[in-house]
Amino acid sequence: MGLKQIDHGSSEYIQMVQLRKQILRAPLGLSFTEEELADEKKNILIAAYDDDVMLGCCMLCPVDRQTVRLRQMAVQGNLQGKGIGASIMYFAENLARDKGYERVVMHARDSAVGFYEKLGYKVIGEGFMEVNLPHHLMVKEL
Ligand SMILES: CC(C)(COP(=O)(O)OP(=O)(O)OC[C@H]1O[C@@H](n2cnc3c(N)ncnc32)[C@H](O)[C@@H]1OP(=O)(O)O)[C@@H](O)C(=O)NCCC(=O)NCCS
């Protein structure tokens, strides 16, 4: 498996959007708007590959000079639970550190809170609803 940063608008980005639609949005009956996708140009886009097959992905969205927000973390359904998500997270955190960020925050789905806790993230505050699912704010100091 290889991990890399990918470019907005590239063929790899199209693959990424497909994976995110399949894993994160279609099960909720949702998709992405053109505006949402255009706005992702400013983000750090990350994917795990086996040859030209995308195994998983995530993105880091700059919040301020110290902070990035992790979003759209997804691993192919038949490949979950094999360590791919953790590898993507370590790669994303190292990339964030290299770029001078000191903190990762996220709105974690409650179903994934245990995954992030294993990686050292802490829940902050009360839960809230987003895309019709319960979420918690989570934070890790890098
Ligand atoms: C959540 C997700 C990204 C995790 O990636 P993954 O490749 O399946 O996870 P890994 O195999 O790297 O798991 C790492 C560790 O976390 C644990 N873990 C994985 N998913 C978990 C979950 N949902 N809840 C609790 N623990 C979890 C694993 O058991 C493993 O533990 P171990 O180190 O003791 O063996 C992936 O399952 C996924 O895409 N889920 C659907 C989409 C989603 O919920 N995305 C997150 C939105 S916030």
The ligand as a MOL file (V3000), in Angstrom:
LIG
                    3D

  0  0  0     0  0            999 V3000
M  V30 BEGIN CTAB
M  V30 COUNTS 48 50 0 0 0
M  V30 BEGIN ATOM
M  V30 1 C -13.7830 4.4590 10.4590 0
M  V30 2 C -12.7950 3.9760 9.4020 0
M  V30 3 C -12.1880 5.1420 8.6510 0
M  V30 4 C -11.6580 3.1930 10.1300 0
M  V30 5 O -10.7240 2.6980 9.1720 0
M  V30 6 P -10.3070 1.1480 9.2070 0
M  V30 7 O -9.2890 0.9220 8.1550 0
M  V30 8 O -11.5410 0.3340 9.1610 0
M  V30 9 O -9.6750 1.0560 10.6770 0
M  V30 10 P -8.3340 0.3030 11.1190 0
M  V30 11 O -8.4000 -1.1110 10.6430 0
M  V30 12 O -7.1370 1.1040 10.7530 0
M  V30 13 O -8.5260 0.3150 12.7020 0
M  V30 14 C -7.5570 0.7880 13.6240 0
M  V30 15 C -8.0470 0.4030 15.0270 0
M  V30 16 O -9.3020 1.0580 15.2880 0
M  V30 17 C -10.3250 0.0790 15.5290 0
M  V30 18 N -11.5460 0.5490 14.8690 0
M  V30 19 C -11.7560 0.6380 13.5420 0
M  V30 20 N -12.9810 1.1450 13.2960 0
M  V30 21 C -13.5440 1.3400 14.5120 0
M  V30 22 C -14.7940 1.8560 14.9210 0
M  V30 23 N -15.7170 2.2580 14.0310 0
M  V30 24 N -15.0460 1.9420 16.2560 0
M  V30 25 C -14.1270 1.5400 17.1760 0
M  V30 26 N -12.9000 1.0680 16.8270 0
M  V30 27 C -12.6270 0.9680 15.5160 0
M  V30 28 C -9.8100 -1.2070 14.9280 0
M  V30 29 O -10.3750 -2.3220 15.5730 0
M  V30 30 C -8.3100 -1.0860 15.1750 0
M  V30 31 O -8.0250 -1.4430 16.5060 0
M  V30 32 P -6.6550 -2.2180 16.9120 0
M  V30 33 O -5.5370 -1.2530 16.5970 0
M  V30 34 O -6.8200 -2.4670 18.3680 0
M  V30 35 O -6.6120 -3.4380 16.0630 0
M  V30 36 C -13.4620 2.9920 8.3810 0
M  V30 37 O -13.9560 1.8590 9.0790 0
M  V30 38 C -14.5710 3.6300 7.5610 0
M  V30 39 O -14.3120 4.1410 6.4730 0
M  V30 40 N -15.8240 3.5660 8.0720 0
M  V30 41 C -16.9770 4.0950 7.3410 0
M  V30 42 C -16.9080 5.6070 7.1410 0
M  V30 43 C -16.7170 6.3620 8.4320 0
M  V30 44 O -17.3790 6.1340 9.4270 0
M  V30 45 N -15.7690 7.3070 8.3830 0
M  V30 46 C -15.4600 8.1540 9.5230 0
M  V30 47 C -16.3420 9.3390 9.5290 0
M  V30 48 S -16.0150 10.3890 10.9270 0
M  V30 END ATOM
M  V30 BEGIN BOND
M  V30 1 1 1 2
M  V30 2 1 2 3
M  V30 3 1 2 4
M  V30 4 1 2 36
M  V30 5 1 4 5
M  V30 6 1 5 6
M  V30 7 2 6 7
M  V30 8 1 6 8
M  V30 9 1 6 9
M  V30 10 1 9 10
M  V30 11 2 10 11
M  V30 12 1 10 12
M  V30 13 1 10 13
M  V30 14 1 13 14
M  V30 15 1 14 15
M  V30 16 1 15 16
M  V30 17 1 15 30
M  V30 18 1 16 17
M  V30 19 1 17 18
M  V30 20 1 17 28
M  V30 21 1 18 19
M  V30 22 1 18 27
M  V30 23 2 19 20
M  V30 24 1 20 21
M  V30 25 1 21 22
M  V30 26 2 21 27
M  V30 27 1 22 23
M  V30 28 2 22 24
M  V30 29 1 24 25
M  V30 30 2 25 26
M  V30 31 1 26 27
M  V30 32 1 28 29
M  V30 33 1 28 30
M  V30 34 1 30 31
M  V30 35 1 31 32
M  V30 36 2 32 33
M  V30 37 1 32 34
M  V30 38 1 32 35
M  V30 39 1 36 37
M  V30 40 1 36 38
M  V30 41 2 38 39
M  V30 42 1 38 40
M  V30 43 1 40 41
M  V30 44 1 41 42
M  V30 45 1 42 43
M  V30 46 2 43 44
M  V30 47 1 43 45
M  V30 48 1 45 46
M  V30 49 1 46 47
M  V30 50 1 47 48
M  V30 END BOND
M  V30 END CTAB
M  END
